[in-house]
Amino acid sequence: LSMVDVYWQLDQGIPQAQKWLRRMAWRDYSYWMLYYWRDLPEAPMRPVYRTLPWSESKEALQAWKYGKTGYPTVDAAMRELLTTGYVQQHMRHCVGQFLVEVLGISWVEGEEWFHVTLADADCAINSMMWQHQGLSGVSQWLTAVQCHPVTNAKNMDPDGSYVRHFVPELVALPDR
């Protein structure tokens, strides 16, 4: 069964079909990128980013990996990743943006961690997504994606149930 066969069998007007088609296009694009950029998982596609200074804080990286940053939404997402091997796409952007923009740690560290912890890890897709997260990839589309862990917590987890589930030390906090 090929993507082309599925494409022609789908009712492309259905929102879920459109979403699936977009994801399949990104998947194929990521495989194309990995084929032509063999060092996609380790090196920025844009050469100018190779000398970008990154934080070397091992403490901050460990806190991020194990959900101990003090930012409940980030901590919940990273603990979900550790316990289930999965984390929803928007939360992947949230924790990635936090690693790169707040902690100032290289996207390569995030790519490596997600590669070993994601149950659905895929070298091409993971590398491409982290290249974008680090703003060093082909497309800069993530500059419009705002995933700030505090301001977007209201949208991502309006009643706090997600955070309370994965960060049990906050279970006694009220819904807001």
Buried (B, 14 or more C-beta within 10 A) or exposed (E): EEEEEEEEEBEEEEEEBEEBBEEEEBBEBBBEBBEEBEEBBEBBBBEEBEEBEBBEEEEBBEBBBEBBBEBBBBBBBBBBBBEEEEBEEEBBBBBBBBBBBBBBBBBBBBBBBBBEBBEEEBBBBBBBBBBBBBBBBEEEEBEEEEBBBEEBBEEBBEEBEBBBBBBEEBEEEEEE
